[in-house]
Amino acid sequence: MIEVKDLTVKFAGVTPIDDMSVVFTEGACGLIGPNGAGKTTFFNVMSGFVKPARGTVTAFGEDLLKMADYRRARWGLRRTFQTEMAIEQLSVFDNVAMIHEHSGAKRATRRDDVMAAIDFVGLRVPPRAKVGGLGARERRLVEVARAVVGQPRLVLLDEPAAGLPTEETGHLSEVIQRIPEQVGALVILVDHDMSLVSACCQTTAVVDFGRLIASGPTADVLRDEQVMCAYLGTEADL
C-alpha cells in the first residue's frame, strides 16, 4: 500500500501538487487528470527527482521520501517515462539488463531474469536486436520490460500507451493487468486512454491543478461530475 499525506510541491510561484492525500492499495491503480494536473510531478517525487515542500509518502510501511533516489531502485521502485528512455544503440537485452544491474538483484541470475522480463511483456523480437530498429509498439514493450525486471515492488507507468494506435493497446493492457499477480508489484498507471485505465485499474485517483478531486473504484470515479468537468471543461452542477 502507498499512503500519501499532505503532499505539496512548489516551483517558485507554481504549485503543481497542492496538499495531496491519497491511498493506493493493491493491484493496479489509475492516476488521471488533464494535462498539467501534476501527475508526472507526482511520479518525479516518488522517484526522487523532485523534493516536496511538505508531506509524506509511506510505501509498504517505509518512508519513501527519506530514501536516496538510487536506494529507491534497489528497494523496488521502477518507472517508465512519457519519452522513451531505452538507448537506441543498445540491444533489447542490454537495455533491460542495465536496469537489472541497478536493482540489487543477483548478478548470477541476470540473464534468466532479463529473458523472463522480455518474455513477460511478449516481445517477439531477437533479444540482441537494436532498440533503434524496432517499431513503436516494441519500443514501448521494452520500456515495460525494464520496469518489471529485478523483482520490483512498485511500478509507475507514465503514459505507456503514448503514441500507440488504439488497436495496439490491447496487448499492453493485458501485460499491465498481469503485473500485480505475476510480478508481485503494485502498479500506478498514468494515461489519457480511459479505456486502458478502465481495463487495468480497480481503483483510480483524479487530480486537477495539483489537487485530488476524486478517488475510488474506477467506474464510479469516471462518472463523477467533478471529473467530467475537469476533462470536458464544463461546469459541474454542484
Residue frames relative to the residue before (quaternion, step in Angstrom):
aa qw qx qy qz dx dy dz
M 1.0000 0.0000 0.0000 0.0000 0.00 0.00 0.00
I 0.1956 -0.7517 0.6214 0.1027 3.55 -1.08 0.83
E 0.0593 -0.8053 0.5899 -0.0076 3.57 -0.66 1.15
V 0.1043 -0.7932 0.5999 0.0087 3.55 -0.65 1.19
K 0.0177 -0.8142 0.5798 -0.0239 3.59 -0.78 1.02
D 0.8808 -0.0551 0.0203 0.4699 3.53 -0.96 1.04
L 0.2476 0.8052 -0.5068 0.1828 3.60 1.05 0.68
T 0.0409 0.7919 -0.6041 0.0784 3.55 -0.82 1.07
V 0.0611 -0.7722 0.6323 0.0080 3.55 -0.98 0.96
K 0.0663 -0.7961 0.6015 0.0115 3.55 -0.92 0.96
F 0.0760 -0.7465 0.6596 0.0431 3.55 -1.05 0.89
A 0.7799 -0.1965 0.0901 0.5874 3.59 -0.11 1.28
G 0.8234 -0.1940 0.1497 0.5118 3.61 -0.61 -1.11
V 0.6083 0.5510 -0.3456 0.4550 3.58 1.29 0.07
T 0.1408 -0.7768 0.6102 0.0667 3.57 -1.03 0.85
P 0.1419 -0.8434 0.5125 0.0767 3.63 0.13 1.24
I 0.7507 0.1478 -0.1369 0.6292 3.59 1.25 -0.39
D 0.0797 -0.8432 0.5300 -0.0427 3.54 -0.55 1.24
D 0.8278 -0.2391 0.1236 0.4922 3.57 -0.26 1.33
M 0.2158 0.8148 -0.5006 0.1976 3.57 0.90 0.99
S 0.0333 0.7655 -0.6411 0.0427 3.56 -0.90 1.00
V 0.2105 0.7663 -0.5743 0.1966 3.57 -0.72 1.08
V 0.2335 -0.7505 0.6008 0.1459 3.55 -1.23 0.52
F 0.1423 -0.7441 0.6478 0.0798 3.54 -0.98 0.93
T 0.2473 -0.8116 0.5144 0.1244 3.56 -0.48 1.18
E 0.7849 -0.3045 0.2218 0.4919 3.60 -0.70 -0.96
G 0.7204 0.4505 -0.3185 0.4203 3.53 -1.34 0.13
A 0.6537 -0.4464 0.3913 0.4693 3.54 -0.99 -0.91
C 0.1046 -0.8010 0.5894 0.0067 3.56 -0.79 1.08
G 0.3441 -0.7415 0.5395 0.2020 3.56 -0.99 0.81
L 0.0586 -0.7375 0.6694 0.0679 3.52 -1.29 0.53
I 0.0784 0.8315 -0.5367 0.1202 3.56 -0.27 1.27
G 0.2184 0.7502 -0.6068 0.1460 3.51 -1.35 0.27
P 0.6519 -0.5140 0.3726 0.4147 3.59 -1.23 0.33
N 0.6719 -0.4452 0.3827 0.4514 3.56 -1.30 0.16
G 0.8070 0.2552 -0.2002 0.4936 3.57 -0.96 0.90
A 0.4482 0.7242 -0.4343 0.2932 3.58 1.26 0.14
G 0.6103 -0.5714 0.3507 0.4219 3.61 1.21 -0.38
K 0.3929 0.7597 -0.4539 0.2498 3.59 1.28 0.07
T 0.7041 0.4380 -0.2722 0.4882 3.59 0.79 -0.97
T 0.5913 0.5502 -0.3667 0.4616 3.60 1.08 -0.64
F 0.6269 0.5283 -0.3330 0.4658 3.58 1.01 -0.78
F 0.6540 0.4941 -0.3130 0.4798 3.59 0.93 -0.84
N 0.6441 0.5222 -0.3241 0.4554 3.59 1.03 -0.74
V 0.6045 0.5215 -0.3485 0.4911 3.58 1.13 -0.60
M 0.6664 0.5098 -0.3029 0.4520 3.57 0.87 -0.94
S 0.7098 0.4678 -0.2510 0.4630 3.57 1.02 -0.83
G 0.5379 -0.6454 0.3950 0.3715 3.58 1.21 -0.36
F 0.4915 0.6711 -0.4263 0.3553 3.59 1.27 0.12
V 0.7689 0.2220 -0.1115 0.5892 3.57 1.19 -0.58
K 0.2549 -0.7565 0.5856 0.1409 3.56 -0.97 0.92
P 0.3696 -0.7541 0.4943 0.2245 3.60 -0.65 1.05
A 0.5635 -0.5839 0.4624 0.3574 3.55 -1.27 0.42
R 0.7737 -0.1348 0.0929 0.6121 3.57 1.12 -0.67
G 0.5558 0.6106 -0.4580 0.3293 3.52 -1.34 0.19
T 0.2798 -0.7479 0.5806 0.1590 3.54 -1.34 0.24
V 0.1087 -0.7392 0.6576 0.0965 3.54 -1.31 0.47
T 0.0757 -0.7939 0.6034 0.0050 3.56 -0.57 1.18
A 0.0808 -0.8121 0.5779 -0.0080 3.56 -0.65 1.18
F 0.8232 -0.1471 0.0458 0.5465 3.56 -0.44 1.25
G 0.7547 -0.4165 0.1912 0.4694 3.53 0.96 0.96
E 0.6715 0.4698 -0.2986 0.4892 3.61 1.25 -0.04
D 0.4770 -0.6598 0.5052 0.2862 3.55 -1.14 0.73
L 0.2784 -0.8098 0.4946 0.1490 3.56 -0.13 1.30
L 0.6754 0.5303 -0.3090 0.4088 3.60 0.93 -0.83
K 0.6335 0.5253 -0.3402 0.4549 3.59 1.19 -0.32
M 0.5857 0.5708 -0.3728 0.4383 3.59 1.27 -0.19
A 0.4806 -0.6083 0.5395 0.3285 3.57 -1.14 0.66
D 0.6390 -0.5661 0.3469 0.3886 3.58 -1.10 0.66
Y 0.6632 0.5022 -0.3252 0.4497 3.62 0.94 -0.79
R 0.6290 0.5277 -0.3343 0.4628 3.59 1.14 -0.61
R 0.5902 0.5738 -0.3776 0.4240 3.60 1.09 -0.54
A 0.6196 0.5274 -0.3427 0.4696 3.59 1.06 -0.68
R 0.6859 0.4647 -0.2846 0.4823 3.57 0.94 -0.86
W 0.5984 0.5561 -0.3479 0.4599 3.58 1.16 -0.60
G 0.6211 -0.5703 0.3374 0.4186 3.57 1.11 -0.65
L 0.4813 0.6492 -0.4563 0.3723 3.60 1.18 0.39
R 0.0010 0.7707 -0.6368 0.0231 3.55 -0.95 0.95
R 0.0098 0.8023 -0.5966 -0.0176 3.56 -1.18 0.43
T 0.2680 -0.6841 0.6388 0.2283 3.48 -1.38 0.29
F 0.3409 -0.7272 0.5644 0.1912 3.54 -1.31 0.32
Q 0.6267 -0.5246 0.4100 0.4049 3.55 -1.25 0.38
T 0.7155 0.3177 -0.1981 0.5898 3.56 1.12 -0.73
E 0.4958 -0.6824 0.4438 0.3027 3.58 -0.74 1.03
M 0.2537 -0.8023 0.5310 0.0999 3.56 -0.93 0.99
A 0.4603 0.6706 -0.4601 0.3560 3.61 1.23 -0.11
I 0.4323 -0.7029 0.5090 0.2448 3.57 -1.04 0.82
E 0.4422 -0.7520 0.4270 0.2378 3.55 -0.48 1.24
Q 0.6804 0.5109 -0.2948 0.4349 3.59 1.03 -0.75
L 0.6633 0.4797 -0.3005 0.4895 3.58 1.25 -0.29
S 0.5800 -0.5920 0.4386 0.3475 3.53 -1.27 0.43
V 0.6754 -0.4441 0.3894 0.4415 3.53 -1.34 0.18
F 0.6636 0.5188 -0.3080 0.4423 3.59 0.83 -0.98
D 0.7025 0.4771 -0.2841 0.4451 3.58 0.77 -1.01
N 0.6234 0.5399 -0.3452 0.4481 3.60 1.04 -0.69
V 0.6831 0.4539 -0.2869 0.4950 3.58 0.94 -0.82
A 0.6356 0.5465 -0.3272 0.4363 3.59 1.02 -0.79
M 0.5785 0.5877 -0.3763 0.4222 3.60 1.12 -0.62
I 0.6737 0.4757 -0.2952 0.4824 3.57 0.96 -0.83
H 0.6207 0.5428 -0.3380 0.4537 3.57 1.00 -0.80
E 0.6337 0.5597 -0.3298 0.4199 3.59 0.96 -0.84
H 0.7472 0.3845 -0.2060 0.5014 3.57 1.05 -0.79
S 0.5431 0.6568 -0.3844 0.3549 3.58 1.27 -0.04
G 0.4812 -0.6586 0.4468 0.3675 3.56 1.20 -0.41
A 0.4695 0.6633 -0.4532 0.3664 3.59 1.26 0.04
K 0.6465 -0.5569 0.3609 0.3764 3.57 -1.19 0.52
R 0.4975 -0.6692 0.4726 0.2853 3.53 -0.94 0.95
A 0.6150 0.5879 -0.3410 0.3998 3.57 1.07 -0.75
T 0.7347 0.3964 -0.2256 0.5021 3.57 1.14 -0.60
R 0.3464 0.7943 -0.4651 0.1812 3.60 1.27 -0.01
R 0.6819 0.4883 -0.3196 0.4409 3.59 0.73 -0.97
D 0.6789 0.4850 -0.2983 0.4636 3.58 0.85 -0.93
D 0.6575 0.5153 -0.3118 0.4527 3.59 0.97 -0.85
V 0.6614 0.5011 -0.3083 0.4653 3.58 0.94 -0.87
M 0.6689 0.4880 -0.3077 0.4688 3.58 0.88 -0.88
A 0.6263 0.5328 -0.3399 0.4565 3.60 1.06 -0.69
A 0.6514 0.5081 -0.3166 0.4661 3.59 1.00 -0.79
I 0.6402 0.5166 -0.3177 0.4716 3.58 0.99 -0.83
D 0.6683 0.4869 -0.2927 0.4803 3.56 0.97 -0.85
F 0.6145 0.5781 -0.3443 0.4117 3.59 1.00 -0.83
V 0.7400 0.4037 -0.2407 0.4811 3.60 0.88 -0.87
G 0.4922 -0.7060 0.4059 0.3075 3.58 1.26 -0.02
L 0.2885 0.7517 -0.5399 0.2456 3.59 1.03 0.73
R 0.1264 -0.8040 0.5799 0.0365 3.56 -0.66 1.12
V 0.4847 0.5969 -0.4788 0.4237 3.53 0.74 1.14
P 0.6101 -0.5421 0.4008 0.4162 3.62 -1.13 0.42
P 0.5418 -0.6455 0.4239 0.3318 3.63 -0.87 0.85
R 0.7049 0.4473 -0.2683 0.4806 3.59 1.12 -0.56
A 0.4067 0.6987 -0.4843 0.3344 3.60 1.25 0.20
K 0.4681 -0.6655 0.5046 0.2888 3.57 -1.02 0.81
V 0.5283 -0.6542 0.4439 0.3096 3.57 -0.92 0.93
G 0.6246 0.5781 -0.3389 0.4010 3.60 1.03 -0.75
G 0.6993 0.4590 -0.2731 0.4751 3.59 1.18 -0.42
L 0.5518 0.6275 -0.3869 0.3900 3.58 1.28 0.06
G 0.5318 -0.6045 0.4879 0.3372 3.53 -1.30 0.37
A 0.7267 -0.4477 0.2962 0.4287 3.56 -1.31 0.25
R 0.6455 0.5286 -0.3255 0.4450 3.60 0.91 -0.87
E 0.6923 0.4760 -0.2840 0.4620 3.58 0.84 -0.96
R 0.6369 0.5233 -0.3381 0.4542 3.60 0.99 -0.75
R 0.6389 0.5137 -0.3287 0.4689 3.58 1.01 -0.75
L 0.6538 0.5019 -0.3187 0.4680 3.58 1.02 -0.72
V 0.5751 0.5556 -0.3740 0.4697 3.60 1.14 -0.55
E 0.6400 0.5290 -0.3258 0.4522 3.59 0.96 -0.86
V 0.6746 0.4783 -0.2978 0.4770 3.57 0.95 -0.85
A 0.6100 0.5417 -0.3515 0.4593 3.61 1.04 -0.71
R 0.6383 0.5163 -0.3194 0.4733 3.59 1.03 -0.75
A 0.6794 0.5019 -0.2827 0.4545 3.58 1.13 -0.65
V 0.7454 0.4035 -0.2318 0.4774 3.62 1.11 -0.48
V 0.5386 0.6285 -0.4134 0.3794 3.61 1.22 -0.10
G 0.8134 0.3206 -0.1993 0.4426 3.58 -1.19 0.52
Q 0.5783 -0.6534 0.3558 0.3346 3.58 1.02 0.84
P 0.0484 0.8222 -0.5638 0.0617 3.61 0.53 1.10
R 0.3269 -0.7183 0.5771 0.2102 3.54 -1.29 0.46
L 0.7851 0.1186 -0.0358 0.6069 3.56 1.16 -0.65
V 0.0747 -0.7979 0.5982 -0.0020 3.59 -0.71 1.13
L 0.1335 -0.7837 0.6055 0.0372 3.57 -0.70 1.16
L 0.0857 -0.8099 0.5803 0.0034 3.58 -0.54 1.19
D 0.1167 -0.8183 0.5626 0.0148 3.56 -0.41 1.30
E 0.8125 -0.2575 0.0868 0.5157 3.54 -0.16 1.40
P 0.0354 0.8431 -0.5349 0.0434 3.61 0.65 1.05
A 0.6887 0.4665 -0.2863 0.4755 3.60 1.17 -0.44
A 0.3698 0.7507 -0.4846 0.2546 3.62 1.24 0.04
G 0.8201 0.2280 -0.1916 0.4886 3.54 -0.89 1.00
L 0.6251 0.5327 -0.3480 0.4520 3.58 1.23 -0.09
P 0.4451 -0.6599 0.5215 0.3073 3.60 -0.98 0.75
T 0.6890 -0.5160 0.3219 0.3943 3.54 -1.18 0.62
E 0.6780 0.5157 -0.3102 0.4220 3.59 0.89 -0.84
E 0.6942 0.4633 -0.2789 0.4751 3.61 1.22 -0.29
T 0.5801 0.6050 -0.3787 0.3926 3.61 1.23 -0.02
G 0.4799 0.6915 -0.4331 0.3223 3.60 1.22 -0.26
H 0.6768 0.4768 -0.2952 0.4770 3.58 0.89 -0.92
L 0.6267 0.5375 -0.3314 0.4567 3.57 0.98 -0.84
S 0.6279 0.5417 -0.3258 0.4542 3.57 1.00 -0.82
E 0.6540 0.5120 -0.3112 0.4619 3.57 0.93 -0.88
V 0.6410 0.5271 -0.3223 0.4553 3.59 0.99 -0.85
I 0.6697 0.5035 -0.3036 0.4536 3.59 0.85 -0.97
Q 0.6645 0.5158 -0.3131 0.4409 3.59 0.93 -0.85
R 0.6794 0.4920 -0.2948 0.4576 3.61 1.13 -0.55
I 0.5068 0.6876 -0.4229 0.3026 3.62 1.16 -0.40
P 0.6814 0.4925 -0.3379 0.4231 3.68 0.69 -0.89
E 0.7380 0.4311 -0.2467 0.4568 3.57 0.79 -0.96
Q 0.7851 0.3694 -0.1875 0.4605 3.58 0.79 -1.00
V 0.7164 0.3769 -0.2412 0.5353 3.60 1.12 -0.58
G 0.3876 -0.7524 0.4510 0.2832 3.58 1.14 -0.61
A 0.5645 0.6003 -0.3778 0.4221 3.57 1.23 0.41
L 0.4363 -0.6237 0.5735 0.3029 3.52 -1.26 0.54
V 0.1997 -0.7877 0.5761 0.0881 3.58 -0.94 0.89
I 0.0657 -0.7340 0.6715 0.0770 3.55 -1.12 0.76
L 0.1343 -0.8261 0.5473 0.0039 3.54 -0.55 1.25
V 0.0948 -0.7466 0.6571 0.0427 3.53 -0.93 1.03
D 0.2952 0.7368 -0.5761 0.1952 3.56 -0.78 0.99
H 0.4361 -0.6870 0.5171 0.2655 3.56 -1.24 0.53
D 0.5586 0.5791 -0.3901 0.4477 3.58 1.30 -0.14
M 0.2619 -0.8107 0.5050 0.1381 3.56 -0.16 1.29
S 0.5766 0.5616 -0.3866 0.4502 3.60 1.15 -0.42
L 0.6432 0.5104 -0.3113 0.4784 3.57 1.04 -0.79
V 0.6579 0.5031 -0.3059 0.4697 3.57 0.90 -0.92
S 0.6638 0.5122 -0.3062 0.4509 3.60 0.90 -0.90
A 0.6806 0.4989 -0.2879 0.4529 3.58 0.99 -0.85
C 0.7706 0.4148 -0.1874 0.4461 3.57 0.96 -0.89
C 0.7970 0.3879 -0.1441 0.4399 3.56 0.94 -0.93
Q 0.3701 -0.7205 0.5459 0.2143 3.55 -0.82 1.02
T 0.7869 0.1093 -0.0445 0.6056 3.56 1.06 -0.80
T 0.1041 -0.7924 0.6000 0.0348 3.56 -1.21 0.56
A 0.1834 -0.7404 0.6374 0.1090 3.53 -1.17 0.77
V 0.1934 -0.7850 0.5829 0.0815 3.56 -1.07 0.78
V 0.0794 -0.7848 0.6137 0.0340 3.56 -0.91 0.95
D 0.0095 -0.7687 0.6395 -0.0068 3.54 -1.20 0.66
F 0.8211 -0.0284 -0.0469 0.5681 3.58 -0.67 1.13
G 0.7290 -0.4716 0.2337 0.4378 3.56 0.99 0.91
R 0.6727 0.4766 -0.2981 0.4811 3.59 1.25 -0.06
L 0.4626 -0.6518 0.5240 0.2943 3.54 -1.09 0.74
I 0.0992 -0.8216 0.5600 0.0380 3.60 -0.73 1.04
A 0.7986 0.0004 -0.0080 0.6018 3.61 1.22 -0.27
S 0.0787 0.7722 -0.6280 0.0558 3.55 -1.21 0.58
G 0.4577 0.6677 -0.4965 0.3133 3.55 -0.97 0.86
P 0.7788 -0.2559 0.2184 0.5294 3.59 -1.19 -0.43
T 0.5827 -0.6525 0.3543 0.3305 3.56 -0.81 1.04
A 0.6655 0.5123 -0.3214 0.4375 3.60 0.82 -0.92
D 0.6637 0.4945 -0.3055 0.4708 3.60 0.99 -0.81
V 0.6498 0.5311 -0.3173 0.4416 3.57 0.94 -0.88
L 0.6914 0.4919 -0.2923 0.4412 3.58 0.88 -0.88
R 0.6660 0.4601 -0.3057 0.5012 3.60 1.27 -0.25
D 0.4567 0.7101 -0.4328 0.3159 3.58 1.29 -0.15
E 0.5200 -0.6716 0.4309 0.3047 3.60 -0.87 0.94
Q 0.6490 0.5156 -0.3257 0.4548 3.58 0.97 -0.78
V 0.6334 0.5225 -0.3253 0.4690 3.57 1.06 -0.74
M 0.6630 0.4902 -0.3076 0.4749 3.58 0.89 -0.87
C 0.6188 0.5402 -0.3337 0.4625 3.55 1.07 -0.73
A 0.6645 0.5140 -0.3042 0.4492 3.59 0.91 -0.91
Y 0.7252 0.4355 -0.2482 0.4721 3.58 0.96 -0.83
L 0.7680 0.3809 -0.1944 0.4767 3.58 0.95 -0.85
G 0.4120 -0.7341 0.4554 0.2896 3.58 1.26 -0.29
T 0.5084 0.6235 -0.4339 0.4057 3.58 1.18 0.54
E 0.5335 -0.6209 0.4642 0.3381 3.55 -1.22 0.36
A 0.3392 -0.7268 0.5596 0.2087 3.55 -0.88 0.96
D 0.4057 -0.6956 0.5371 0.2510 3.57 -1.07 0.76
L 0.1234 0.8177 -0.5424 0.1481 3.56 0.19 1.32
